[in-house]
Each structure stands twice: as C-alpha cells, then as structure tokens.
C-alpha cells in the first residue's frame, strides 16, 4: 500500500509532525 501510494505515507508523517512543530513553536523554538 505504501509502495503504491507513497503520498499516503507522506500525509501520515505530516499529520504526526504537525502537533510537534506547533508545540515547539509555542515554546518559542524557531
């Protein structure tokens, strides 16, 4: 599934990283 649809993996990673990035930005880590 991932091999046929790599964009799905990308979307999954982005969804997982977004909260972390927002958290770091909230801490002032830019």
CHARMM-style PDB file with segment names, atoms N, HN, CA, C and O in Angstrom:
ATOM      1  N   UNK     1       0.844  -1.208   0.000  1.00  0.00      PROA
ATOM      2  CA  UNK     1       0.000   0.000   0.000  1.00  0.00      PROA
ATOM      3  C   UNK     1       0.876   1.255   0.000  1.00  0.00      PROA
ATOM      4  O   UNK     1       0.649   2.180  -0.780  1.00  0.00      PROA
ATOM      5  N   UNK     2       1.867   1.276   0.872  1.00  0.00      PROA
ATOM      6  HN  UNK     2       2.052   0.525   1.505  1.00  0.00      PROA
ATOM      7  CA  UNK     2       2.748   2.447   0.938  1.00  0.00      PROA
ATOM      8  C   UNK     2       3.556   2.582  -0.345  1.00  0.00      PROA
ATOM      9  O   UNK     2       3.770   3.686  -0.846  1.00  0.00      PROA
ATOM     10  N   UNK     3       4.002   1.438  -0.872  1.00  0.00      PROA
ATOM     11  HN  UNK     3       3.828   0.542  -0.465  1.00  0.00      PROA
ATOM     12  CA  UNK     3       4.808   1.478  -2.092  1.00  0.00      PROA
ATOM     13  C   UNK     3       3.988   2.001  -3.264  1.00  0.00      PROA
ATOM     14  O   UNK     3       4.503   2.717  -4.122  1.00  0.00      PROA
ATOM     15  N   UNK     4       2.715   1.640  -3.294  1.00  0.00      PROA
ATOM     16  HN  UNK     4       2.296   1.058  -2.597  1.00  0.00      PROA
ATOM     17  CA  UNK     4       1.855   2.091  -4.392  1.00  0.00      PROA
ATOM     18  C   UNK     4       1.381   3.520  -4.183  1.00  0.00      PROA
ATOM     19  O   UNK     4       1.133   4.251  -5.142  1.00  0.00      PROA
ATOM     20  N   UNK     5       1.259   3.908  -2.932  1.00  0.00      PROA
ATOM     21  HN  UNK     5       1.460   3.314  -2.153  1.00  0.00      PROA
ATOM     22  CA  UNK     5       0.734   5.243  -2.623  1.00  0.00      PROA
ATOM     23  C   UNK     5       1.659   5.953  -1.623  1.00  0.00      PROA
ATOM     24  O   UNK     5       1.289   6.136  -0.463  1.00  0.00      PROA
ATOM     25  N   UNK     6       2.839   6.347  -2.059  1.00  0.00      PROA
ATOM     26  HN  UNK     6       3.140   6.198  -3.001  1.00  0.00      PROA
ATOM     27  CA  UNK     6       3.785   6.992  -1.131  1.00  0.00      PROA
ATOM     28  C   UNK     6       3.225   8.283  -0.536  1.00  0.00      PROA
ATOM     29  O   UNK     6       3.628   8.694   0.553  1.00  0.00      PROA
ATOM     30  N   UNK     7       2.294   8.921  -1.253  1.00  0.00      PROA
ATOM     31  HN  UNK     7       1.968   8.587  -2.137  1.00  0.00      PROA
ATOM     32  CA  UNK     7       1.728  10.160  -0.724  1.00  0.00      PROA
ATOM     33  C   UNK     7       0.979   9.906   0.582  1.00  0.00      PROA
ATOM     34  O   UNK     7       0.894  10.790   1.434  1.00  0.00      PROA
ATOM     35  N   UNK     8       0.430   8.684   0.738  1.00  0.00      PROA
ATOM     36  HN  UNK     8       0.498   7.966   0.045  1.00  0.00      PROA
ATOM     37  CA  UNK     8      -0.267   8.364   1.986  1.00  0.00      PROA
ATOM     38  C   UNK     8       0.713   8.365   3.152  1.00  0.00      PROA
ATOM     39  O   UNK     8       0.385   8.825   4.246  1.00  0.00      PROA
ATOM     40  N   UNK     9       1.903   7.855   2.917  1.00  0.00      PROA
ATOM     41  HN  UNK     9       2.169   7.481   2.029  1.00  0.00      PROA
ATOM     42  CA  UNK     9       2.914   7.853   3.970  1.00  0.00      PROA
ATOM     43  C   UNK     9       3.312   9.288   4.299  1.00  0.00      PROA
ATOM     44  O   UNK     9       3.474   9.648   5.465  1.00  0.00      PROA
ATOM     45  N   UNK    10       3.465  10.098   3.258  1.00  0.00      PROA
ATOM     46  HN  UNK    10       3.333   9.805   2.311  1.00  0.00      PROA
ATOM     47  CA  UNK    10       3.836  11.498   3.464  1.00  0.00      PROA
ATOM     48  C   UNK    10       2.781  12.220   4.286  1.00  0.00      PROA
ATOM     49  O   UNK    10       3.102  12.967   5.210  1.00  0.00      PROA
ATOM     50  N   UNK    11       1.520  11.992   3.944  1.00  0.00      PROA
ATOM     51  HN  UNK    11       1.259  11.385   3.193  1.00  0.00      PROA
ATOM     52  CA  UNK    11       0.441  12.645   4.685  1.00  0.00      PROA
ATOM     53  C   UNK    11       0.431  12.187   6.136  1.00  0.00      PROA
ATOM     54  O   UNK    11       0.190  12.987   7.040  1.00  0.00      PROA
ATOM     55  N   UNK    12       0.691  10.909   6.360  1.00  0.00      PROA
ATOM     56  HN  UNK    12       0.887  10.259   5.625  1.00  0.00      PROA
ATOM     57  CA  UNK    12       0.710  10.382   7.719  1.00  0.00      PROA
ATOM     58  C   UNK    12       1.821  11.037   8.531  1.00  0.00      PROA
ATOM     59  O   UNK    12       1.616  11.431   9.679  1.00  0.00      PROA
ATOM     60  N   UNK    13       2.994  11.148   7.925  1.00  0.00      PROA
ATOM     61  HN  UNK    13       3.161  10.828   6.993  1.00  0.00      PROA
ATOM     62  CA  UNK    13       4.129  11.773   8.614  1.00  0.00      PROA
ATOM     63  C   UNK    13       3.821  13.232   8.917  1.00  0.00      PROA
ATOM     64  O   UNK    13       4.100  13.716  10.014  1.00  0.00      PROA
ATOM     65  N   UNK    14       3.243  13.935   7.939  1.00  0.00      PROA
ATOM     66  HN  UNK    14       3.017  13.542   7.048  1.00  0.00      PROA
ATOM     67  CA  UNK    14       2.925  15.346   8.151  1.00  0.00      PROA
ATOM     68  C   UNK    14       1.926  15.517   9.288  1.00  0.00      PROA
ATOM     69  O   UNK    14       2.056  16.428  10.105  1.00  0.00      PROA
ATOM     70  N   UNK    15       0.933  14.642   9.337  1.00  0.00      PROA
ATOM     71  HN  UNK    15       0.827  13.902   8.674  1.00  0.00      PROA
ATOM     72  CA  UNK    15      -0.076  14.735  10.401  1.00  0.00      PROA
ATOM     73  C   UNK    15       0.555  14.466  11.763  1.00  0.00      PROA
ATOM     74  O   UNK    15       0.149  15.053  12.766  1.00  0.00      PROA
ATOM     75  N   UNK    16       1.550  13.577  11.798  1.00  0.00      PROA
ATOM     76  HN  UNK    16       1.880  13.100  10.983  1.00  0.00      PROA
ATOM     77  CA  UNK    16       2.197  13.254  13.069  1.00  0.00      PROA
ATOM     78  C   UNK    16       3.162  14.355  13.499  1.00  0.00      PROA
ATOM     79  O   UNK    16       3.337  14.599  14.693  1.00  0.00      PROA
ATOM     80  N   UNK    17       3.791  15.022  12.522  1.00  0.00      PROA
ATOM     81  HN  UNK    17       3.648  14.824  11.552  1.00  0.00      PROA
ATOM     82  CA  UNK    17       4.768  16.048  12.862  1.00  0.00      PROA
ATOM     83  C   UNK    17       4.123  17.386  13.196  1.00  0.00      PROA
ATOM     84  O   UNK    17       4.678  18.171  13.965  1.00  0.00      PROA
ATOM     85  N   UNK    18       2.965  17.644  12.627  1.00  0.00      PROA
ATOM     86  HN  UNK    18       2.515  17.007  12.002  1.00  0.00      PROA
ATOM     87  CA  UNK    18       2.339  18.955  12.822  1.00  0.00      PROA
ATOM     88  C   UNK    18       2.173  19.327  14.288  1.00  0.00      PROA
ATOM     89  O   UNK    18       2.561  20.431  14.670  1.00  0.00      PROA
ATOM     90  N   UNK    19       1.607  18.446  15.142  1.00  0.00      PROA
ATOM     91  HN  UNK    19       1.292  17.549  14.832  1.00  0.00      PROA
ATOM     92  CA  UNK    19       1.463  18.800  16.559  1.00  0.00      PROA
ATOM     93  C   UNK    19       2.801  19.077  17.235  1.00  0.00      PROA
ATOM     94  O   UNK    19       2.899  19.952  18.095  1.00  0.00      PROA
ATOM     95  N   UNK    20       3.829  18.331  16.844  1.00  0.00      PROA
ATOM     96  HN  UNK    20       3.750  17.621  16.145  1.00  0.00      PROA
ATOM     97  CA  UNK    20       5.151  18.538  17.433  1.00  0.00      PROA
ATOM     98  C   UNK    20       5.704  19.890  17.032  1.00  0.00      PROA
ATOM     99  O   UNK    20       6.260  20.615  17.858  1.00  0.00      PROA
ATOM    100  N   UNK    21       5.551  20.228  15.755  1.00  0.00      PROA
ATOM    101  HN  UNK    21       5.100  19.639  15.084  1.00  0.00      PROA
ATOM    102  CA  UNK    21       6.040  21.520  15.265  1.00  0.00      PROA
ATOM    103  C   UNK    21       5.308  22.663  15.957  1.00  0.00      PROA
ATOM    104  O   UNK    21       5.925  23.644  16.372  1.00  0.00      PROA
ATOM    105  N   UNK    22       3.999  22.532  16.079  1.00  0.00      PROA
ATOM    106  HN  UNK    22       3.498  21.735  15.742  1.00  0.00      PROA
ATOM    107  CA  UNK    22       3.219  23.582  16.750  1.00  0.00      PROA
ATOM    108  C   UNK    22       3.652  23.716  18.211  1.00  0.00      PROA
ATOM    109  O   UNK    22       3.739  24.824  18.740  1.00  0.00      PROA
ATOM    110  N   UNK    23       3.920  22.588  18.851  1.00  0.00      PROA
ATOM    111  HN  UNK    23       3.850  21.688  18.421  1.00  0.00      PROA
ATOM    112  CA  UNK    23       4.351  22.607  20.251  1.00  0.00      PROA
ATOM    113  C   UNK    23       5.680  23.338  20.390  1.00  0.00      PROA
ATOM    114  O   UNK    23       5.863  24.157  21.290  1.00  0.00      PROA
ATOM    115  N   UNK    24       6.612  23.027  19.479  1.00  0.00      PROA
ATOM    116  HN  UNK    24       6.464  22.361  18.748  1.00  0.00      PROA
ATOM    117  CA  UNK    24       7.916  23.685  19.537  1.00  0.00      PROA
ATOM    118  C   UNK    24       7.787  25.177  19.261  1.00  0.00      PROA
ATOM    119  O   UNK    24       8.463  25.989  19.892  1.00  0.00      PROA
ATOM    120  N   UNK    25       6.917  25.539  18.315  1.00  0.00      PROA
ATOM    121  HN  UNK    25       6.368  24.879  17.803  1.00  0.00      PROA
ATOM    122  CA  UNK    25       6.713  26.958  18.023  1.00  0.00      PROA
ATOM    123  C   UNK    25       6.118  27.662  19.235  1.00  0.00      PROA
ATOM    124  O   UNK    25       6.453  28.813  19.517  1.00  0.00      PROA
ATOM    125  N   UNK    26       5.239  26.973  19.946  1.00  0.00      PROA
ATOM    126  HN  UNK    26       4.968  26.039  19.717  1.00  0.00      PROA
ATOM    127  CA  UNK    26       4.636  27.564  21.142  1.00  0.00      PROA
ATOM    128  C   UNK    26       5.688  27.786  22.225  1.00  0.00      PROA
ATOM    129  O   UNK    26       5.556  28.692  23.047  1.00  0.00      PROA
ATOM    130  N   UNK    27       6.725  26.962  22.223  1.00  0.00      PROA
ATOM    131  HN  UNK    27       6.832  26.225  21.555  1.00  0.00      PROA
ATOM    132  CA  UNK    27       7.797  27.126  23.206  1.00  0.00      PROA
ATOM    133  C   UNK    27       8.750  28.238  22.790  1.00  0.00      PROA
ATOM    134  O   UNK    27       9.612  28.644  23.569  1.00  0.00      PROA
ATOM    135  N   UNK    28       8.596  28.731  21.559  1.00  0.00      PROA
ATOM    136  HN  UNK    28       7.895  28.401  20.926  1.00  0.00      PROA
ATOM    137  CA  UNK    28       9.473  29.786  21.076  1.00  0.00      PROA
ATOM    138  C   UNK    28      10.713  29.225  20.408  1.00  0.00      PROA
ATOM    139  O   UNK    28      11.676  29.954  20.174  1.00  0.00      PROA
ATOM    140  N   UNK    29      10.698  27.933  20.096  1.00  0.00      PROA
ATOM    141  HN  UNK    29       9.916  27.340  20.286  1.00  0.00      PROA
ATOM    142  CA  UNK    29      11.834  27.299  19.416  1.00  0.00      PROA
ATOM    143  C   UNK    29      11.624  27.442  17.921  1.00  0.00      PROA
ATOM    144  O   UNK    29      10.929  26.641  17.295  1.00  0.00      PROA
ATOM    145  N   UNK    30      12.245  28.489  17.351  1.00  0.00      PROA
ATOM    146  HN  UNK    30      12.810  29.139  17.859  1.00  0.00      PROA
ATOM    147  CA  UNK    30      12.048  28.768  15.928  1.00  0.00      PROA
ATOM    148  C   UNK    30      13.344  28.600  15.167  1.00  0.00      PROA
ATOM    149  OT1 UNK    30      13.376  28.793  13.952  1.00  0.00      PROA
TER     150      UNK     30
END
